[in-house]
Amino acid sequence: MRHFLEFEKPIAELEGKIEELRRTTDAGGIDVADEVGKLTDKAEALLRQTYAKLSPWQKTLVARHPDRPKALDYVRALVTEWTPLAGDRAYADDAAVVAGLGRFRGHAVAVLGTEKGRDTESRVKHNFGMARPEGYRKARRVMDLAGRFGLPILSFVDTAGAFPGIEAEARGQAEAIARSIEAGLDAPVPFIATIIGEGGSGGAIALAAADRVLMLEHAVYSVISPEGCASILWRDSAQAPTAAEALRMTAEDLRKLALVDQVVPEPLGGAHREPAAIIAAVGERIWTCLEPLLELDGATLRARRREKFLEMGRAGVV
């Protein structure tokens, strides 16, 4: 059963009527094709109208949609000969960060991702995509490995942020995130990051200090969640929609600010409606960005990447 967001209720009602009519046809042989066609056109028009004017808060809800493709969906569809790697070689394995080696379009690559999980069991296993220090140390280990063996890095970011628990702080959460960012900036290989859902705070940029940062049309990327921002500024998480406006966290805003390099259009109604189509589109964009970077040497890649991120500060956009 499809999950509908609060602002999609009128669309849900129309699609529900369409499904009822189709069941009527199946059960009694009544020809309702004309009526179904009219309602289908109406539902599509309403869907198009709704998604053409989403507010930043509504985009945040779409980015969090439970049926949206997750990091492992992209990995399984785009990467062949996938071999997962586990552990940070210091403390433990963190399932919130998935990592491994495989092939993308015939090229050996290292792959990272923050995985939220799809059902209750997998969400608990992956800690809802909120990584602990060992997750970021695992990411750093894999980035170092990629540099040593000349493997391009692909990452898929979807996290509300790093895990804020006291045990994570005790094990050096801030240092682990900083070291992961450092490893990304210093990698002597091409690095393509894609924000596929939520890009929350340092927990996201730890896997996105890349040569090219792609962002899905209805993804969000921000220093803090709207709820967190509202709780700090107004002491009221109900002000989250206002905070989302102020944070300028949508793909459209971030592209204008030159904080992301490309925006990948999503199917009408969001990535969750056509997962295979958006995964294929992301694969094409990644290859388009990766192919020219394969011709550059490590020193050039590092210098350009460093300059890219320093320019953001000079321009006064962050």
FIMAR-122889 format. One record per atom (N, C-alpha, C): x, y, z. Coordinates in pm, whole numbers, plus 50000, padded with zeros to 5 digits. Layout:
residues N
XYZ;...
This chain:
residues 318
500854988150000;500005000050000;500895012550000;500585021849912;501385034049901;501155043050022;502235048850069;502165058150182;502035072350127;501005079550174;500795093350129;501135103050241;501765114050204;502095124550299;500855133050324;500895141150430;499735149050470;499235157950356;500155164550286;499735173850181;499285166650054;499435153350052;499025145449935;497615139549950;496895143150055;495585137050081;494615138149963;494505149849897;493605150549781;494005140749670;495295138949651;495795129349551;495445115249596;495605112449724;495295099249777;493825095749756;492955105549776;491515103049756;491205099449612;491795106849518;491555103949376;492115090249338;493315087149383;493915074349348;493145062849414;492575065549533;491745055549598;490485052549517;489855062949463;488675061049380;489015053349253;490165056349195;490595049149074;490765034249104;491365031149217;491585017249255;490265010049279;489315017049342;487995011149365;487295007949234;487365017149139;486735014849009;487385003048937;488685001848947;489374990648883;488974977348945;488794977349077;488344965049144;486924961649102;486084971949082;484714969749035;484724963048898;485584967748811;485724961848677;486154947348686;487124944648771;487624930948785;486564921648840;485754926748934;484774918149000;483524915748915;483034926048848;481754924548780;481784926348631;482914929048576;483014930748432;482414943548380;482134953148469;481554965948428;482644974348363;482334980348250;483324988448180;483315002748234;484345005848308;484465019348365;485745026048314;486205021548198;487485026448145;487465041548126;486375047048077;486295061548054;486415069248184;485675064648286;485705071348415;487095070348479;487695058448468;489055056548522;490035065748450;489895066948318;490775075648241;490655090148283;489415094748305;489215108648348;489815111248485;489585101748578;490125103448713;491655102548713;492205093948628;493665092648619;494285105648570;493665111648468;494165124548417;494065135348524;492965135048598;492765145048704;493795143248815;494055130648852;495035127848958;496435132048916;496775129448789;498105133148741;498265148348737;497205155248695;497255169848691;497405175548831;496695169748928;496785174349066;498165171449124;498705159749090;500045156049136;501085165749079;500945168848951;501885178148887;501775192048950;500555196448973;500325209649032;500885210349174;500685199749251;501155199349390;502675199649398;503335191349316;504795190249323;505515201749254;504785209749180;505405221349116;505615232849214;504945232349328;505025243549423;505215238749566;506055228549584;506325223549719;507095233849800;506705235549924;507445244150015;508685236650064;509685243650120;510855236750175;510475226050278;509465228750360;509065218850459;508455206550392;507635208750290;507065197450218;508155189350148;509165196050094;510295188750034;511025180450139;511115185750260;511735178150368;510955165350395;509645166250394;508805154450414;508975144350301;509095149350178;509315140350064;510685133650077;511695141350118;513035135850135;513065124650239;512135125350335;512055115250441;511055104250412;510445104350294;509395094650262;509895080450286;509125072250359;509605058750392;509845049650272;509195052550160;509365044150041;510445049249946;511095060149982;512135065649896;513305055749887;513935054249769;515065045049759;516175048749857;516715038649921;517775040650020;519145037949958;520185040650035;521555039249984;521815025349928;521395015050000;521655001449952;520874998149825;519735004749803;519005002849677;519855007649560;520505019149577;521375024449472;522585015449452;523165010949561;524355002449551;524024989549477;522944983049516;522594970149454;522254971549307;521674983049269;521284985049129;522434989749042;523354997449097;524375004049016;525744997549024;525984990049130;527324984649154;527294969449141;528144964149055;528264949549039;529454944549121;529484931549142;530554925149219;530734931949355;529624935249416;529624942649543;530184933949656;531194939049724;531794932249838;531774941649958;530894939450056;530824948450172;532094947450257;532454958750318;533554959350414;532984964050547;533454957950656;532884961150787;533974965250885;533604973250983;534484976451094;535414988051069;535804994551180;536715005951173;538135002151217;538344989351249;539634984251296;540074990951426;539104995951502;539445002551628;538444998951738;537134998651701;536124996351806;535064986251763;534344989251651;533224980551613;532794983851470;531804976551424;531184979751296;529924987851322;529684997951240;528485006251251;527665004251125;526494998151140;525664995051023;525005007450963;525075018851032;524505031150974;525285035550851;526565032350846;527405035150729;527695021950659;527275020950534;527595009150454;528795012550366;529655002950348;530875005350271;531284992550201;532004993950091;532474982150021;533144985549890;533484975049816;534134976249687;533264969549582;533364974349460;532604968349351;533004974649219;532144972849120;532404978748988;531224987248944;531534999148895;530525008148839;530905010848693;530025006748603;530275008248459;531635002048420;531974990948483;533204984048450;534424988748526;534324999648603;535455005148677;535375000848824;536484996048877;536544992749018;536375005449100;535495005049201;535205016949283;535075013049430;535255023049516;534925021749658;533595029049679;532725023249759;531375028749776;531075030649924;530465042149955;530035045350091;528575049750088;527895048050198;526515053050205;526015053250348;525105062350376;524385062050503;523045055450477;522785044750547;521595036450522;520595037850635;519365042050603;518335043950704;517575031050736;517485022050639;516655010250657;515245012550607;514545001550580;513225002750517;512074998750609;512264988450691;511224984350785;511764985950927;510944982451025;511344984651164;512644977551197;512764965051157;513954957351190;515224963451128;515144966951000;516334972350934;516634986550982;515614994251018;515855007751069;516595007251202;516204997951288;516904996351415;518334991651390;518494982051300;519824976851268;520754987951220;520244996751133;521065007451076;520985020451156;520345019751274;520225031351363;519635043451291;518665040851201;517955051251128;518905060251048;520055054651010;521015062250929;521855072151007;521795071651140;522575081051223;523845074051271;524955077751212;526215070651237;526855074651368;527565065151427;528395067351545;529845069351498;530765072451589;532155074851547;532765063551465;532445051251502;533025039951428;532525039351285;531355044951258;530865045651120;531705055151037;532025066751094;532845076451021;534305071751011;534755064251112;536115058751102;536165047650997;535075040350982;535005030450874;535045037550739;534305048550726;534305056050601;535715061150570;536385066250672;537755071150653;538665059650609;538525048050670;539355036550635;539165032750489;537905032850444;537625029050305;538125039750208;538025052550246;538545063250160;540075062250149;540735059150260;542185057250256;542545045250168;541755034650180;541975022750097;541795026149949;540775034049918;540525038049780;541705046049725;542255055049806;543405062849763;544615054149737;544815044249822;545975035549809;545935027349680;544725023049642;544605014249527;544035021149403;543885034449409;543435041849293;541995039349253;541115038049352;539705035049325;538865047749341;538125051749240;537185062949258;536205059949372;535745070449438;534825068949552;533445074049512;532435066049539;531035070049521;530365069549657;529625080049692;528895079649819;527445083649797;526575077849881;525135080449876;524705084750016;524315097350027;524075103350159;522575104450187;522175099050303;520775099950345;520755098550497;520915109350567;520965108950713;520415121750773;519705120350884;519245132150957;520415138951027;521515131751044;522695137051111;523395126051187;524545129151242;525285119451322;524515116251450;524735104251504;524045100151626;524465109151742;523515115151816;523855124951920;523985119052061;524025105852073;524065099752206;525355102352281;525285101352413;526445104452496;527595094752472;527245082052437;528315072452412;529085075852285;528375081752186;529055086052064;529995097652095;529565106852178;530415118052217;531635113052295;531415103152379;532505097652459;533565091152372;533155085752257;534095078952168;534645088352060;534385101352072;535015110951982;534255113651853;532955116351865;532125118251746;532635129751658;532905141251719;533315153051641;534635150351569;535585144251640;536875141251578;536725131451462;535855121451480;535665111451375;535055117651249;534095126851267;533495133751153;534535142451083;535315149851163;536335158551105;537365150551026;537775139051078;538755130751009;538175124850881;536895121850881;536265116650761;536205127450652;535865139650693;535875150850598;537295152850543;538275152450632;539675153950591;540075143250490;539665130850516;539995119850424;539365122050288;538115127150285;537455129950158;538175140750080;538555151450149;539245162450082;540625158450033;541255148950103;542625145250072;542745133249979;541635127049944;541695114949860;542275118149722;543275110649676;543905113349546;543185106549430;541875104449446;541065097549345;539765105349324;539085103449212;537795110249192;536785106249299;535975115949341;535005113849448;533695120549407;532645112449392;531315117449357;530355114149471;529715124349528;528745122349635;527355126049584;526345118549627;524965121349588;524085122149712;523405133449730;522435134949840;521125129149789;520755117449840;519575110349786;518315112749868;518465117849989;517305120550075;517605132250165;517895129450291;518315139850385;519835141050387;520325153250388;521735155750411;521835164150536;522005157750650;521925164850776;523285167450840;523675180050848;524785184950928;526115178250891;527045178050988;528355172050964;528265157350935;527205150950983;527005136850955;526855134050808;526405144050731;526265142550586;527555146450515;528115157850550;529305162650479;530495153550503;530465145550609;531535135950633;531685126150518;530605124050443;530645115250326;530405122950197;530535136250202;530215144150084;531225155050053;532455153950106;533505163650072;534125159249940;533365160649833;533665154049706;533975163849594;534535158349484;534775166449364;533465171749306;532455163149303;531145166849252;530095162149351;529225171449389;528115168049480;526825169249402;526145157949384;524855157549317;523765157449422;522595162249386;521495162849482;520195160349410;519375151249463;518085148649402;517165160649420;516245162149328;515375173849322;514635176549454;514155165949519;513375167649642;514165163549766;515485162849755;516335160549872;516535173749945;517065172850067;517395184850145;518805183150201;519485194450223;520885194050268;521105206450353;521425204450481;521455216050571;522345213450692;522745224150756;523575223250876;522825217350995;521505217750990;520685212751100;519295209651046;518575200751112;517205197751070;516295209551101;515185210951030;514245221851061;513745221251205;513485209051255;513015207751393;514075212251492;515335208351466;516415212551555;516615227551555;516565233551436;516695248051424;515575255151497;514345250151480;513195256451546;513285255351697;513785244051745;513915242151890;514935251651950;515985254751873;517015263951922;516545278451915;515995282451799;515645296551778;514345300551846;513345291851843;512035295451897;511615286852016;512475276952050;512145267452157;510805260752130;510545258352003;509265252551963;509455245151831;509475231851835;509705224051713;508555225451613;507415230651659;506285232851568;506605243751465;507665251451491;508085261851396;508975256151286;509045242951275;509915236551175;509655241451033;508405243050988;508185248250853;508805262050830;508745270850932;509375284050921;510885282650913;511435273750994;512885271450993;513335266050858;512545257150799;512915251250670;513025262050563;512145272050569;512225283250475;513515290950494;513875293550620;515045301750650;516355294650619;516375281450631;517615273850615;518095272850470;517195275350375;517545274450232;518195260950203;517475250450234;518005236950233;517585228650111;516825234550020;516365226949905;517425226449795;517265217049703;518225215649593;518295228349509;517145234549487;517105246849407;517925257949473;517755259649604;518515269949676;520005266949675;520355254449701;521765250949713;522485251449579;521775248749472;522395250049340;522665264749310;521735273449345;521945287849324;523135292949405;523325287149524;524425291149610;525735284149575;525695275549474;526885268049429;527425258849538;526555253949625;526955244449728;526805230049682;526015227949579;525965214949511;526205217549363;526665207249293;527065209149153;525945206549054;525125196449080;524055193148987;522835188549065;521655191349010;520395186649066;519815176248971;519485164549024;518925153748943;517395154148953;516685156848842;515225157348847;514635143848890;513585144448969;512915132249014;511655129748931;511195117248926;509935114248859;508795122248922;507755124648846;506605131948898;506085125049024;505975132849133;505495127249258;506605122349349;507855123749307;508965120049393;509605106749358;510815104849407;511605092749377;510905080049422;510085080849526;509435068849580;508395063049484;507925070949387;506925065949293;507555057649181;508775060849145;509465053349039;510925051149079;511155042249175;512525040249224;513515036249115;513135027249027;514055022648923;514465034048831;513535042948800;513825054148710;514815063848772;514625067048901;515535076748962;516915070648984;516965057849018;518265051349037;519035051248905;518345048348794;518995048448663;519485062548628;518665072648658;519045086548629;520265090748710;520315086748836;521465089848920;522715082948865;522565070448822;523705063448764;524275070648643;523385075848557;523845083348439;524575096048480;524045103348579;524685115848622;526045113048686;526115102548765;527395099148828;528445096348721;528065088548620;529025085248515;529445097648436;528485106548408;528795118948337;529815127248414;529695127448546;530635135048630;531955127648648;531885114548660;533075106748691;534025105448572;533475103648453;534305100648336;535435110748314;535165124148314;536275133448293;537265133848409;536805130748531;537695131048647;538705119548644;538365108848574;539265097348564;540565100848491;540535111848415;541715115948338;542695124348422;542275128548543;543095137648623;543955129948724;545135135448753;546015129048852;545595133248993;546115125949092;545735128049231;545995142049282;547155147649248;547485161149296;546505171449244;546125170349118;545165179649059;543795178249125;543365165849146;542065163549210;542025169649350;543085167349428;543115172749564;543095187949563;543895193849475;543975208549469;542635214649429;542005208949329;540705214149283;539625212449390;539645201049455;538625198349557;538785208049674;540025210149716;540275219549825;539825233549787;540135237649666;539755250949620;538245252349611;537585241749569;536125241749559;535475245049693;535945238549800;535335240649930;535775253849993;537015257949969;537455270950019;536695282449951;536355280849827;535615291249753;534235293549811;533635283149868;532335284949931;532415295150044;533465294350125;533635303850233;533955317850186;534805318750079;535165331850027;533965339149969;533065331449910;531875337449849;530845341649953;531055337450078;530145341550185;528785335150175;528715322550122;527405316350103;527065306350210;527965303750303;527655293850408;527795300150545;
